[in-house]
Amino acid sequence: MRFDLRIWRQAGPEAEGGFAEYEIDDIEPSTSFLEMLDILNERLTSEGEEPIAFDSDCREGICGMCSMVIDGRPHGPLASETTCQVYMRLFHDGARITIEPWRAAAFPVLRDLVVDRSALDRILEAGGYISSHSGPKPDPNAVPIAPEVAEEALDASACIGCGGCVAACPNGSATLFTAAKVSHLGLLPQGQPERYSRVRAMVQQMERESFGSCRNYAECEASCPKEISIKFIGRMNRDYLRALLLEPLDRRGPMGSR
């Protein structure tokens, strides 16, 4: 198979970027998208050119590192899949494919297709950790949790933090990511002591990171490789309002003081 590739190239955060055109052929239909880029990079290296920088790690749809926009869609044409799970047989022979990095003010481009997603890490850090005494722990089966609640918490915890929701959102919002991380602890008994201080701290950190506001376009849900539902956004908003209006003070003090 042969493809015409239009790939964003940018030497650094302060450099002016632009699209570069490449033609690649003799690609087997069973080749993954990332393997196709590896083949292109081998050719560029052998010709003395700079290889294309892109992120990848597990290549099994687990980590979400393979963050790129393919023909205008975060992670590519497949629903509920990451970029590394996209195979070239999904494109027709001779297709022209445009490949870009995540586009968001909170995700500055480091080089080519690699962006800085540390803003998501800082949102997680703002959430802190759960309080737990150091003595004997109760048997997990002794803590009553309704099956549907446990299932909902697992659904929220499936978020891999790839940032695809941010890239898909017209406003560049990280609300779905933050809601998933808030909800999976907020639904469980272990997360109750800091439930309201956690949601307050994480939402406020999200706002400091230059992410846009949520306007319920639901593009985030449509592009999420783990099918995180926007219902978690509503749940987070309810907890956040309660944290501000009904429980403005945490008896243990701010999250950062523990």
C-alpha positions as CSV (number, residue, x, y, z in Angstrom):
1,M,0.0,0.0,0.0
2,R,1.1,3.6,-0.7
3,F,0.2,6.7,1.4
4,D,0.7,10.4,1.1
5,L,1.4,11.7,4.6
6,R,1.0,15.3,5.7
7,I,2.7,15.5,9.1
8,W,3.1,18.4,11.4
9,R,6.8,19.2,12.0
10,Q,8.0,21.6,14.8
11,A,11.5,21.8,16.1
12,G,10.6,23.0,19.6
13,P,8.0,24.9,21.7
14,E,9.1,28.3,20.5
15,A,9.8,27.3,16.9
16,E,7.3,27.9,14.1
17,G,5.8,24.7,12.9
18,G,4.3,23.6,9.6
19,F,3.2,20.5,7.6
20,A,5.7,18.4,5.7
21,E,4.8,16.0,2.9
22,Y,6.0,12.5,2.7
23,E,5.3,9.6,0.4
24,I,5.6,6.0,1.7
25,D,4.9,2.8,-0.1
26,D,5.3,-1.0,0.3
27,I,3.3,-0.9,3.5
28,E,1.5,-4.1,4.4
29,P,-2.2,-3.8,5.3
30,S,-1.5,-5.4,8.7
31,T,1.0,-2.7,9.6
32,S,-0.1,-0.6,12.6
33,F,-0.1,3.2,12.3
34,L,2.8,3.5,14.7
35,E,4.8,0.8,12.8
36,M,4.2,2.8,9.6
37,L,5.7,5.9,11.3
38,D,8.6,3.7,12.5
39,I,9.3,2.7,8.9
40,L,9.1,6.3,7.7
41,N,11.6,7.3,10.5
42,E,14.0,4.6,9.5
43,R,14.0,5.9,5.9
44,L,14.4,9.5,7.1
45,T,17.3,8.5,9.4
46,S,19.0,6.7,6.6
47,E,18.7,9.8,4.4
48,G,20.2,12.0,7.0
49,E,17.0,13.7,7.9
50,E,15.5,14.3,11.4
51,P,13.0,11.5,12.3
52,I,9.5,12.5,13.3
53,A,9.1,12.7,17.1
54,F,6.0,11.0,18.5
55,D,5.1,9.4,21.8
56,S,4.4,5.7,22.3
57,D,4.9,3.1,25.0
58,C,2.8,0.0,25.5
59,R,1.4,-0.2,21.9
60,E,-1.4,-2.2,23.4
61,G,-4.1,0.4,23.9
62,I,-3.3,0.7,27.6
63,C,-1.2,3.8,28.3
64,G,-2.6,6.4,25.9
65,M,0.9,7.8,25.1
66,C,0.3,7.4,21.3
67,S,-1.5,10.8,21.2
68,M,-2.0,12.2,17.7
69,V,-4.8,13.6,15.6
70,I,-5.3,11.6,12.4
71,D,-7.4,13.3,9.7
72,G,-9.0,15.5,12.3
73,R,-9.9,12.8,14.8
74,P,-8.0,12.2,18.1
75,H,-6.4,8.7,17.9
76,G,-7.7,8.1,14.4
77,P,-10.8,6.7,12.6
78,L,-11.8,4.0,15.1
79,A,-14.1,4.5,18.0
80,S,-12.9,3.4,21.4
81,E,-9.4,2.7,20.2
82,T,-6.0,4.4,20.7
83,T,-3.7,5.3,17.8
84,C,-1.5,2.2,18.3
85,Q,-4.6,0.1,17.6
86,V,-5.2,1.6,14.2
87,Y,-4.0,-0.5,11.3
88,M,-3.2,0.7,7.7
89,R,-5.9,-1.6,6.2
90,L,-8.4,1.0,7.5
91,F,-7.2,3.5,4.9
92,H,-7.6,3.0,1.2
93,D,-4.5,2.6,-1.0
94,G,-3.1,5.9,-2.0
95,A,-4.9,7.8,0.8
96,R,-3.7,11.2,1.9
97,I,-3.4,11.2,5.7
98,T,-3.0,14.3,7.9
99,I,-1.3,13.8,11.2
100,E,-1.1,16.5,13.9
101,P,-0.4,16.8,17.6
102,W,-3.0,17.4,20.3
103,R,-4.2,21.0,19.8
104,A,-4.9,22.8,23.1
105,A,-3.5,25.8,24.9
106,A,-2.7,23.6,28.0
107,F,-0.8,21.1,25.8
108,P,2.2,23.0,24.3
109,V,4.0,21.3,21.5
110,L,7.4,20.0,22.5
111,R,8.4,18.7,19.1
112,D,6.6,17.5,16.1
113,L,3.7,15.3,17.4
114,V,4.8,15.3,21.1
115,V,3.0,17.7,23.5
116,D,3.5,18.4,27.2
117,R,0.6,16.9,29.0
118,S,1.9,17.5,32.5
119,A,-1.1,19.7,33.2
120,L,-3.1,16.5,33.7
121,D,-0.5,15.3,36.2
122,R,-0.9,18.5,38.2
123,I,-4.7,18.1,38.3
124,L,-4.1,14.6,39.8
125,E,-1.5,15.9,42.3
126,A,-4.0,18.6,43.5
127,G,-6.4,15.8,44.5
128,G,-3.9,14.5,47.1
129,Y,-4.4,11.1,48.6
130,I,-6.9,9.3,50.8
131,S,-6.7,9.3,54.6
132,S,-6.2,5.8,56.1
133,H,-5.1,4.8,59.6
134,S,-2.0,2.7,59.9
135,G,-3.6,-0.1,62.0
136,P,-5.3,-3.3,60.9
137,K,-7.5,-2.9,57.8
138,P,-11.0,-4.3,57.6
139,D,-11.6,-7.1,55.2
140,P,-12.6,-5.6,51.9
141,N,-15.7,-7.8,51.7
142,A,-16.8,-6.4,55.0
143,V,-17.3,-2.9,53.5
144,P,-20.8,-2.9,51.8
145,I,-20.7,-1.4,48.3
146,A,-23.6,-1.9,46.0
147,P,-22.5,-3.8,42.8
148,E,-23.8,-1.0,40.6
149,V,-21.7,1.6,42.5
150,A,-18.6,-0.5,42.3
151,E,-19.2,-1.0,38.5
152,E,-19.6,2.8,38.1
153,A,-16.4,3.4,40.0
154,L,-14.6,1.0,37.7
155,D,-16.0,2.7,34.7
156,A,-14.5,6.0,35.9
157,S,-11.2,4.5,36.8
158,A,-10.8,3.2,33.2
159,C,-9.6,6.7,32.2
160,I,-6.0,6.4,30.9
161,G,-5.3,10.1,30.9
162,C,-4.4,10.3,27.2
163,G,-5.8,13.8,26.8
164,G,-7.9,12.8,23.7
165,C,-10.9,14.4,25.4
166,V,-9.0,17.7,25.5
167,A,-8.0,17.4,21.8
168,A,-11.5,16.6,20.7
169,C,-13.2,19.4,22.7
170,P,-13.7,22.7,20.7
171,N,-12.9,24.5,23.9
172,G,-9.9,22.4,24.9
173,S,-11.6,21.3,28.2
174,A,-10.2,18.7,30.5
175,T,-13.5,18.3,32.3
176,L,-14.1,14.7,31.3
177,F,-10.7,13.7,32.5
178,T,-11.0,15.5,35.8
179,A,-14.6,14.2,36.3
180,A,-13.4,10.6,35.8
181,K,-10.5,11.0,38.3
182,V,-12.8,12.7,40.9
183,S,-15.6,10.2,40.5
184,H,-13.8,6.9,40.9
185,L,-12.7,7.8,44.4
186,G,-15.8,9.8,45.2
187,L,-18.0,6.8,44.6
188,L,-16.0,4.5,47.0
189,P,-15.9,4.5,50.9
190,Q,-12.1,5.0,50.8
191,G,-12.6,8.4,49.1
192,Q,-15.2,9.9,51.3
193,P,-13.0,11.7,53.9
194,E,-11.6,14.0,51.3
195,R,-14.4,13.8,48.8
196,Y,-15.3,17.5,48.8
197,S,-11.9,19.0,49.4
198,R,-10.6,16.8,46.6
199,V,-13.2,17.9,44.0
200,R,-12.7,21.5,44.9
201,A,-8.9,21.3,44.6
202,M,-8.9,19.4,41.3
203,V,-11.5,21.6,39.6
204,Q,-9.7,24.7,40.7
205,Q,-6.3,23.3,39.5
206,M,-7.9,22.5,36.1
207,E,-9.1,26.1,35.8
208,R,-5.5,27.3,36.6
209,E,-4.1,25.2,33.8
210,S,-5.7,27.2,30.9
211,F,-8.1,24.4,29.9
212,G,-11.3,25.7,28.3
213,S,-14.7,25.4,29.9
214,C,-17.1,22.5,29.3
215,R,-20.1,23.4,27.0
216,N,-21.5,19.9,26.8
217,Y,-20.6,19.3,23.2
218,A,-19.9,15.6,24.1
219,E,-17.0,15.4,21.6
220,C,-14.9,14.2,24.6
221,E,-17.1,11.1,25.1
222,A,-17.2,10.4,21.4
223,S,-13.4,10.4,21.2
224,C,-12.5,8.7,24.5
225,P,-10.8,5.4,23.8
226,K,-12.1,4.0,27.1
227,E,-15.7,5.2,26.5
228,I,-15.8,7.4,29.7
229,S,-19.4,8.8,29.9
230,I,-20.1,12.5,30.3
231,K,-22.5,11.5,33.2
232,F,-19.4,11.8,35.4
233,I,-19.2,15.5,34.5
234,G,-22.6,16.0,36.0
235,R,-21.6,14.1,39.1
236,M,-18.4,16.1,39.5
237,N,-20.4,19.4,39.1
238,R,-22.8,18.4,41.8
239,D,-20.0,17.5,44.2
240,Y,-18.2,20.8,43.3
241,L,-21.3,22.9,44.0
242,R,-21.8,21.1,47.3
243,A,-18.1,21.6,48.2
244,L,-18.5,25.4,47.6
245,L,-21.9,26.0,49.1
246,L,-22.6,23.4,51.7
247,E,-19.2,22.2,52.9
248,P,-16.8,25.1,52.2
249,L,-14.5,24.1,55.0
250,D,-12.7,20.8,55.4
251,R,-12.0,20.0,59.0
252,R,-8.6,18.6,58.1
253,G,-7.6,21.9,56.4
254,P,-6.7,22.3,52.7
255,M,-5.4,19.3,50.8
256,G,-1.9,20.7,50.6
257,S,-1.5,20.9,54.4
258,R,-2.0,17.2,55.1
